[in-house]
């Protein structure tokens, strides 16, 4: 809840209340509709949360990236070697 925007929290809470009320009734279509709306609100909020986390991670990576990228050395050395297959059956 702390990582969500206030607008998203209110949409989710409203959706939960709507589902609670519709579950008290017998209209299956209304229940399905309200549950789908709640799922969409949760999905939208979680998408925003993950996008924000990814952006923060990229920002942190960019700050630290200069040193980290130079520290990693690529080992592209190719060794040409001959080998024999040893058959343990004989």
C-alpha positions in Angstrom: 0.0 0.0 0.0 2.9 2.3 0.7 4.3 1.9 -2.8 1.0 2.6 -4.6 -0.3 6.0 -5.6 -3.3 7.3 -3.6 -5.5 7.2 -6.7 -4.7 3.5 -7.3 -5.3 2.6 -3.7 -8.7 4.3 -3.7 -9.7 2.5 -6.9 -8.7 -0.8 -5.5 -10.5 -0.2 -2.2 -13.6 0.9 -4.1 -13.4 -2.2 -6.2 -13.2 -4.4 -3.1 -16.2 -2.8 -1.6 -18.1 -3.1 -4.8 -17.3 -6.9 -5.0 -18.3 -7.4 -1.4 -21.7 -5.8 -2.1 -22.2 -7.7 -5.3 -21.3 -11.0 -3.7 -24.1 -10.5 -1.2 -26.6 -10.6 -4.1 -27.3 -13.4 -6.6 -26.5 -11.7 -9.9 -23.6 -13.7 -11.2 -23.0 -11.3 -14.1 -22.7 -8.3 -11.8 -20.3 -10.3 -9.6 -18.1 -11.2 -12.6 -18.2 -7.6 -13.9 -17.2 -6.2 -10.5 -14.4 -8.8 -10.1 -13.0 -8.0 -13.5 -13.0 -4.3 -12.7 -11.1 -5.0 -9.5 -8.6 -7.2 -11.4 -8.1 -4.4 -13.9 -7.5 -1.8 -11.1 -5.0 -4.2 -9.4 -3.3 -4.9 -12.6 -2.9 -1.3 -13.5 -1.6 -0.4 -10.1 0.9 -3.3 -10.1 2.1 -2.3 -13.6 2.8 1.2 -12.4 4.6 -0.1 -9.4 6.8 -2.4 -11.4 7.5 0.3 -14.0 8.5 2.7 -11.2 10.8 0.1 -9.6 12.4 -0.6 -12.9 13.0 3.1 -13.6 14.6 3.4 -10.1 16.8 0.4 -10.7 17.9 1.9 -14.1 18.6 5.2 -12.4 20.7 3.5 -9.7 22.4 1.4 -12.4 23.3 4.5 -14.3 24.8 6.2 -11.2 26.9 3.1 -10.4 27.2 1.9 -14.0 30.3 3.7 -15.0 32.5 1.8 -12.5 30.6 -1.4 -12.8 30.8 -1.6 -16.6 34.6 -1.0 -16.6 35.2 -3.5 -13.9 33.7 -6.4 -15.9 36.3 -7.7 -18.3 35.0 -9.7 -21.3 36.9 -13.0 -21.9 36.4 -13.5 -25.6 39.5 -15.6 -26.0 39.0 -18.6 -28.3 41.2 -21.6 -27.9 41.6 -24.0 -30.8 42.1 -27.5 -29.5 41.9 -31.1 -30.7 40.2 -33.7 -28.6 39.5 -37.4 -28.7 36.4 -39.1 -27.4 37.2 -41.7 -24.9 34.9 -44.7 -25.0 34.6 -46.3 -21.5 32.8 -49.4 -22.9 36.1 -51.0 -24.3 
